[in-house]
Amino acid sequence: MIKYDYTTLDNGLKVIVHQDKSTPLVAMNIIYKVGSRDENPDKTGFAHLFEHLMFGGSVNIPKYDNPLQNAGGENNAFTNNDFTNYYLTIPKSNIETAFWLESDRMLSLAFSEKSLEVQQQVVIEEFKQNYLNQPYGDIYLLLKPLAFKEHPYQWNTIGKDISHIENANMDDVKLFYNKFYNPNNAILSIAGNVKPDEIFKLTEKWFGGIEAGDEIIRNYPQEPLQLVNRELIVERNVPQTAVYFAWHMDKRNSKGFYACDLISDILSNGNSSRLFSRLVKDRKMFSELNAFVSGDMDKGLFIVSGKLINGFTPTDAENAIDEQLNDLISKQVSDLELEKVKNKIESNLVFSRLSALNKAMNLAYYEMLESAALLESEKEKYAAVTKEDIQQKAKEIFAKGKKNKLVYLSKN
């Protein structure tokens, strides 16, 4: 069990502390509750752009990385549909350096035309290199707007179009920063050989004086119920034809999510999984075949993707995958098969709690979902899923008229 202490500052900053005496390092994690779903549909990619801008210098610190590295620390960040996550590790003796750095960029970024231009070019180059010029790079630029017609999950974290970042101006980024990068829209978690009272005092010292931002009203457009299958066929200069199928599924913090996640593991987690053993190993239709869930905070996607071996057509692929999905619908999984995937998940949950950084990340993440206490109930929620739940959820997700199909034809 991961024990923790918790407080909320007067400005709304939530603070979680876990004492871990096994490590000389302290991990600090800050989640800002802003992701690509919070963007203006005409100005997308801003959450990801800010992940870069946050390392470009703040009001009292010209360059974030230098003092952190001088103090023996390391850091990184990532952005997704729902939130932006910044994390670092640092020797305990230099922990106040971490508070200084993180509080200063929450207080005020050093906005400059030069910094904005530099980070715009970095993101534009990333867009080109990873999404436009790389084989299969534009998959989710195609699949997401196929599956989502109203909800902002319809665009990727990198953005809808490269022009949105190219045209970003100083007023745009200041408005975005002032709206979302505030203590009352953030969660700070710390794990290491520290005393909670000591951390709470440091947090008050460095973050307490930062003013709260305006309350954020989140009212995302809801995705209408899909009643008709959708299909998109494109041709690209890639080595193998690929197929991608997506169905709408339950949001992350819901009972149905756990059945969806277990279905994905039954289908493709390990060499004995159904898709691998039956379609990759036995029938040799695919060079790779995967099923996975997006795990979004709002209703996301259940995705099956595969690369075809020459000689098989996309229709062959679809029929073979449908056969496996229909098998889940028509027959209950065995006790042994369900127990096996549950054991794998339990093992992954245990390993995800070994490092101080993972513990800090997990506590902040579950606090964002609802409460850090949820971290301790994950194992039980997976364990509670029954064979009947699996069958019923398969019937619900894979029902006729709910499929989104992207066929990615190889010109070769």
C-alpha positions as CSV (number, residue, x, y, z in Angstrom):
1,M,0.0,0.0,0.0
2,I,1.3,3.5,-0.9
3,K,0.7,5.8,2.0
4,Y,0.6,9.5,1.4
5,D,-0.3,12.8,3.0
6,Y,-2.4,15.4,1.3
7,T,-3.2,19.1,1.5
8,T,-4.6,21.9,-0.6
9,L,-3.1,25.4,-0.5
10,D,-5.3,28.5,-0.3
11,N,-4.7,29.1,-4.0
12,G,-6.1,25.7,-4.9
13,L,-2.8,23.8,-5.5
14,K,-3.3,20.2,-4.5
15,V,-0.2,18.6,-2.8
16,I,0.5,14.9,-2.3
17,V,3.5,13.6,-0.4
18,H,4.7,9.9,-0.2
19,Q,7.6,9.1,2.1
20,D,9.9,6.5,0.5
21,K,13.0,5.8,2.6
22,S,14.5,3.5,0.0
23,T,15.8,6.1,-2.4
24,P,18.3,9.0,-2.1
25,L,16.4,10.8,-4.9
26,V,13.3,12.8,-4.6
27,A,10.7,12.7,-7.5
28,M,8.5,15.7,-8.2
29,N,5.6,15.5,-10.5
30,I,3.2,18.3,-11.6
31,I,0.1,17.7,-13.6
32,Y,-1.6,20.7,-15.3
33,K,-5.1,19.8,-16.2
34,V,-4.9,20.9,-19.8
35,G,-4.6,18.7,-22.9
36,S,-5.5,18.8,-26.5
37,R,-9.3,18.5,-25.7
38,D,-9.1,22.0,-24.1
39,E,-8.0,23.7,-27.3
40,N,-9.8,26.0,-29.6
41,P,-10.7,23.8,-32.7
42,D,-9.1,26.6,-34.9
43,K,-6.0,26.8,-32.7
44,T,-4.9,23.2,-32.0
45,G,-1.5,21.9,-30.8
46,F,-1.2,24.6,-28.1
47,A,-1.1,22.2,-25.1
48,H,1.9,20.4,-26.7
49,L,3.5,23.7,-27.8
50,F,3.3,24.8,-24.1
51,E,5.1,21.6,-23.0
52,H,8.1,23.0,-25.0
53,L,7.6,26.7,-24.0
54,M,7.7,25.7,-20.3
55,F,11.4,24.9,-20.7
56,G,12.2,28.2,-22.4
57,G,12.8,30.3,-19.3
58,S,10.7,32.0,-16.7
59,V,10.7,35.4,-15.0
60,N,13.7,34.7,-12.7
61,I,15.3,31.8,-14.5
62,P,16.6,32.3,-18.0
63,K,17.0,28.6,-18.8
64,Y,15.3,25.9,-16.8
65,D,17.6,23.0,-17.5
66,N,20.9,24.5,-16.4
67,P,20.3,24.9,-12.6
68,L,18.5,21.6,-12.5
69,Q,21.4,19.7,-14.1
70,N,23.9,21.6,-11.9
71,A,21.9,20.3,-8.9
72,G,22.1,16.7,-10.2
73,G,18.6,16.6,-11.4
74,E,16.9,15.2,-14.6
75,N,13.5,16.1,-16.0
76,N,11.0,15.5,-18.8
77,A,7.4,16.1,-19.8
78,F,4.6,14.8,-22.0
79,T,1.2,16.0,-23.2
80,N,-1.9,14.0,-24.1
81,N,-5.6,14.5,-24.8
82,D,-6.4,15.3,-21.2
83,F,-3.4,16.7,-19.3
84,T,0.2,17.9,-19.4
85,N,2.7,16.2,-17.1
86,Y,6.1,17.6,-15.9
87,Y,8.4,15.5,-13.8
88,L,11.9,15.5,-12.4
89,T,14.2,13.6,-10.0
90,I,16.8,15.4,-7.9
91,P,19.0,14.5,-4.9
92,K,17.2,15.1,-1.6
93,S,19.8,17.7,-0.5
94,N,18.9,19.9,-3.5
95,I,15.1,19.6,-3.4
96,E,14.6,23.3,-2.9
97,T,16.0,23.8,-6.4
98,A,13.1,21.8,-7.8
99,F,10.6,24.0,-5.9
100,W,12.3,27.2,-7.1
101,L,12.3,26.0,-10.7
102,E,8.7,24.7,-10.8
103,S,7.2,27.6,-8.9
104,D,8.9,30.2,-11.0
105,R,7.5,28.9,-14.3
106,M,4.0,28.6,-12.7
107,L,4.4,32.2,-11.5
108,S,5.3,33.6,-14.9
109,L,6.9,32.4,-18.1
110,A,9.4,34.7,-19.7
111,F,7.4,35.2,-22.9
112,S,9.5,36.5,-25.7
113,E,9.1,36.5,-29.5
114,K,12.4,34.7,-29.8
115,S,11.4,31.9,-27.4
116,L,8.0,31.5,-29.1
117,E,9.6,31.4,-32.6
118,V,12.2,28.8,-31.5
119,Q,9.7,26.5,-29.9
120,Q,7.3,26.9,-32.9
121,Q,10.0,25.7,-35.2
122,V,10.8,22.8,-32.9
123,V,7.2,21.7,-32.9
124,I,6.8,22.3,-36.6
125,E,9.8,20.2,-37.3
126,E,8.4,17.4,-35.0
127,F,5.1,17.6,-36.9
128,K,6.9,17.1,-40.2
129,Q,9.3,14.5,-39.1
130,N,7.1,12.3,-36.9
131,Y,3.7,12.8,-38.6
132,L,4.1,13.8,-42.2
133,N,7.4,12.3,-43.4
134,Q,7.5,9.1,-41.4
135,P,5.9,5.8,-42.7
136,Y,2.5,5.4,-41.0
137,G,3.1,8.7,-39.2
138,D,-0.3,10.3,-40.1
139,I,-2.4,7.3,-38.9
140,Y,-4.0,9.2,-36.0
141,L,-4.3,12.4,-38.0
142,L,-6.7,10.3,-40.1
143,L,-8.3,7.8,-37.7
144,K,-9.3,10.3,-34.9
145,P,-11.4,12.6,-37.1
146,L,-12.9,9.5,-38.7
147,A,-14.1,8.2,-35.2
148,F,-14.9,11.6,-33.6
149,K,-17.2,14.1,-35.2
150,E,-18.0,16.4,-32.3
151,H,-15.7,15.7,-29.3
152,P,-12.3,17.4,-29.3
153,Y,-10.6,14.0,-29.3
154,Q,-11.0,14.4,-33.1
155,W,-7.6,16.0,-33.3
156,N,-4.2,14.7,-32.3
157,T,-2.0,16.2,-29.5
158,I,0.3,17.6,-32.2
159,G,-2.6,19.5,-33.7
160,K,-5.1,19.3,-36.6
161,D,-2.9,21.1,-39.0
162,I,0.7,22.4,-39.0
163,S,-0.6,25.9,-39.8
164,H,-2.2,26.2,-36.3
165,I,1.3,26.3,-34.7
166,E,2.8,28.3,-37.6
167,N,0.2,31.0,-37.0
168,A,0.3,31.1,-33.2
169,N,1.0,34.6,-31.9
170,M,2.0,36.0,-28.6
171,D,-1.5,37.0,-27.6
172,D,-2.7,33.4,-28.3
173,V,0.0,31.8,-26.1
174,K,-0.4,34.3,-23.2
175,L,-4.2,33.7,-23.1
176,F,-3.6,29.9,-23.1
177,Y,-1.0,30.2,-20.3
178,N,-3.1,32.6,-18.1
179,K,-6.1,30.3,-18.4
180,F,-4.6,26.9,-17.7
181,Y,-1.2,27.3,-15.9
182,N,-2.4,28.2,-12.5
183,P,-2.1,26.5,-9.1
184,N,-5.9,25.7,-8.9
185,N,-5.5,23.8,-12.2
186,A,-2.5,21.8,-11.0
187,I,-1.6,18.8,-8.8
188,L,1.9,18.6,-7.2
189,S,3.1,15.2,-6.0
190,I,6.4,14.3,-4.3
191,A,7.9,10.9,-3.5
192,G,11.2,10.3,-1.7
193,N,12.8,10.1,1.7
194,V,11.1,13.3,2.8
195,K,8.8,14.3,5.7
196,P,5.3,15.5,4.7
197,D,5.4,18.5,7.0
198,E,8.7,19.6,5.5
199,I,7.3,19.4,2.0
200,F,4.1,21.2,2.9
201,K,6.2,24.1,4.3
202,L,8.3,24.2,1.2
203,T,5.2,24.2,-1.0
204,E,3.7,27.0,0.9
205,K,7.0,29.0,0.7
206,W,7.4,28.6,-3.0
207,F,3.9,28.2,-4.4
208,G,1.7,29.8,-1.8
209,G,2.1,33.3,-3.1
210,I,1.0,32.5,-6.6
211,E,-2.5,33.7,-7.3
212,A,-5.2,31.3,-8.4
213,G,-6.6,31.6,-11.9
214,D,-10.2,31.9,-12.9
215,E,-12.4,28.8,-12.5
216,I,-12.3,26.7,-15.7
217,I,-15.7,25.6,-17.0
218,R,-15.3,22.4,-19.0
219,N,-18.1,21.7,-21.3
220,Y,-16.8,19.5,-24.1
221,P,-19.1,18.7,-27.1
222,Q,-20.4,15.2,-26.6
223,E,-19.9,12.6,-29.3
224,P,-23.2,11.4,-30.8
225,L,-23.9,7.7,-30.7
226,Q,-22.4,6.1,-33.8
227,L,-25.0,4.0,-35.7
228,V,-23.2,3.5,-39.0
229,N,-19.8,2.0,-39.9
230,R,-17.3,4.5,-41.3
231,E,-14.5,3.8,-43.7
232,L,-11.5,5.7,-45.0
233,I,-9.0,4.2,-47.6
234,V,-5.7,6.0,-48.3
235,E,-2.6,5.0,-50.3
236,R,0.9,5.8,-49.0
237,N,4.4,4.9,-49.8
238,V,4.8,2.4,-47.0
239,P,6.3,-1.1,-47.0
240,Q,3.1,-3.0,-45.9
241,T,-0.6,-2.4,-46.2
242,A,-2.0,-1.8,-42.7
243,V,-5.5,-1.8,-41.2
244,Y,-6.9,0.1,-38.3
245,F,-10.2,-0.5,-36.6
246,A,-11.6,1.7,-33.8
247,W,-14.7,1.5,-31.7
248,H,-15.9,3.9,-29.0
249,M,-15.4,2.7,-25.4
250,D,-15.9,3.7,-21.8
251,K,-14.1,6.6,-20.2
252,R,-11.1,5.9,-18.0
253,N,-12.7,6.4,-14.6
254,S,-15.7,4.1,-15.1
255,K,-16.4,0.5,-14.3
256,G,-16.7,-0.5,-18.0
257,F,-13.1,0.6,-18.7
258,Y,-11.7,-2.4,-16.8
259,A,-13.6,-4.9,-18.9
260,C,-12.4,-3.1,-22.1
261,D,-8.8,-3.2,-20.9
262,L,-9.0,-6.9,-20.1
263,I,-10.6,-7.5,-23.6
264,S,-7.6,-5.8,-25.2
265,D,-5.2,-8.1,-23.2
266,I,-7.2,-11.2,-24.1
267,L,-6.8,-10.3,-27.7
268,S,-3.2,-9.2,-27.9
269,N,-1.1,-9.3,-24.7
270,G,1.6,-11.9,-25.2
271,N,2.3,-14.8,-27.5
272,S,-0.6,-16.8,-26.3
273,S,-3.2,-14.0,-26.9
274,R,-5.9,-14.7,-29.4
275,L,-4.9,-12.4,-32.2
276,F,-1.2,-13.3,-32.0
277,S,-1.6,-17.1,-31.7
278,R,-4.4,-17.4,-34.2
279,L,-3.7,-14.8,-36.9
280,V,0.0,-14.0,-36.6
281,K,1.4,-17.4,-35.6
282,D,-1.0,-19.9,-37.1
283,R,-2.5,-18.2,-40.1
284,K,0.5,-15.9,-40.8
285,M,-1.8,-13.1,-42.0
286,F,0.0,-10.3,-40.1
287,S,3.5,-9.4,-39.3
288,E,2.1,-7.6,-36.2
289,L,-1.3,-7.2,-34.8
290,N,-2.3,-5.3,-31.6
291,A,-5.4,-4.4,-29.6
292,F,-5.3,-1.6,-27.1
293,V,-7.4,1.1,-25.4
294,S,-6.8,4.8,-25.4
295,G,-7.5,5.2,-21.7
296,D,-8.9,8.8,-22.2
297,M,-10.8,10.6,-19.4
298,D,-13.8,11.0,-21.7
299,K,-15.1,8.2,-23.8
300,G,-12.2,7.0,-25.9
301,L,-11.3,4.4,-28.4
302,F,-10.7,0.6,-28.5
303,I,-8.3,0.1,-31.4
304,V,-7.1,-3.0,-33.3
305,S,-4.3,-2.4,-35.7
306,G,-2.3,-4.7,-37.9
307,K,0.2,-4.8,-40.8
308,L,-0.6,-7.4,-43.5
309,I,1.8,-9.9,-44.9
310,N,1.8,-9.8,-48.7
311,G,-0.9,-11.8,-50.4
312,F,-3.6,-11.0,-47.9
313,T,-6.1,-8.2,-48.6
314,P,-7.7,-5.7,-46.2
315,T,-11.0,-7.6,-46.6
316,D,-9.2,-10.8,-45.5
317,A,-7.9,-8.9,-42.5
318,E,-11.2,-7.5,-41.5
319,N,-13.0,-10.8,-41.8
320,A,-10.4,-12.6,-39.7
321,I,-10.4,-9.9,-37.0
322,D,-14.2,-9.8,-37.0
323,E,-14.2,-13.6,-36.5
324,Q,-12.1,-13.2,-33.3
325,L,-14.3,-10.4,-32.0
326,N,-17.5,-12.4,-32.7
327,D,-15.9,-15.3,-30.8
328,L,-15.8,-13.0,-27.7
329,I,-19.4,-12.1,-28.2
330,S,-20.8,-15.6,-28.8
331,K,-18.8,-17.5,-26.1
332,Q,-17.5,-16.6,-22.7
333,V,-13.8,-16.6,-22.1
334,S,-12.5,-19.5,-19.9
335,D,-11.7,-19.0,-16.3
336,L,-8.0,-19.7,-17.0
337,E,-7.8,-17.2,-19.8
338,L,-9.4,-14.4,-17.8
339,E,-7.2,-15.2,-14.7
340,K,-4.1,-15.1,-16.9
341,V,-4.7,-11.6,-18.1
342,K,-5.7,-10.4,-14.7
343,N,-2.4,-11.8,-13.3
344,K,-0.4,-9.9,-15.9
345,I,-2.2,-6.7,-15.0
346,E,-1.6,-7.2,-11.3
347,S,2.1,-7.8,-12.0
348,N,2.3,-4.6,-14.1
349,L,0.6,-2.6,-11.3
350,V,3.1,-3.9,-8.8
351,F,6.1,-3.0,-11.0
352,S,4.6,0.5,-11.7
353,R,5.0,1.2,-8.0
354,L,8.7,0.4,-7.5
355,S,10.4,3.7,-8.3
356,A,9.8,7.0,-6.5
357,L,9.1,8.7,-9.8
358,N,6.4,6.2,-10.8
359,K,4.7,6.6,-7.4
360,A,4.7,10.4,-7.7
361,M,3.3,10.1,-11.2
362,N,0.6,7.6,-10.2
363,L,-0.5,9.6,-7.2
364,A,-0.9,12.8,-9.2
365,Y,-2.7,10.9,-12.0
366,Y,-5.3,9.3,-9.8
367,E,-5.9,12.5,-8.0
368,M,-6.7,14.1,-11.3
369,L,-9.1,11.2,-12.1
370,E,-10.9,11.6,-8.8
371,S,-8.7,10.8,-5.8
372,A,-5.2,9.5,-5.2
373,A,-6.9,6.8,-3.0
374,L,-8.1,5.2,-6.3
375,L,-4.6,3.9,-6.8
376,E,-5.1,1.3,-4.1
377,S,-8.4,0.0,-5.6
378,E,-7.1,-0.7,-9.2
379,K,-6.3,-4.3,-8.5
380,E,-9.7,-5.0,-7.0
381,K,-11.5,-3.3,-9.9
382,Y,-9.8,-5.6,-12.4
383,A,-10.3,-8.6,-10.2
384,A,-14.0,-7.9,-10.0
385,V,-14.6,-8.2,-13.8
386,T,-16.4,-11.4,-14.6
387,K,-16.7,-13.6,-17.7
388,E,-20.2,-12.2,-18.1
389,D,-18.9,-8.7,-18.0
390,I,-16.3,-9.5,-20.7
391,Q,-19.0,-11.0,-23.0
392,Q,-21.5,-8.2,-22.4
393,K,-18.9,-5.4,-23.0
394,A,-17.8,-7.1,-26.2
395,K,-21.4,-7.2,-27.4
396,E,-21.7,-3.5,-26.6
397,I,-18.5,-2.3,-28.1
398,F,-18.3,-4.4,-31.3
399,A,-22.0,-4.1,-32.2
400,K,-22.9,-3.6,-35.9
401,G,-22.7,0.0,-37.1
402,K,-20.0,1.1,-34.6
403,K,-16.8,0.3,-36.5
404,N,-14.4,3.0,-37.8
405,K,-12.1,1.4,-40.5
406,L,-8.9,3.0,-41.9
407,V,-7.3,1.0,-44.7
408,Y,-3.7,2.2,-45.3
409,L,-2.7,0.8,-48.7
410,S,0.9,0.3,-49.7
411,K,1.8,1.7,-53.1
412,N,4.2,-1.2,-53.3
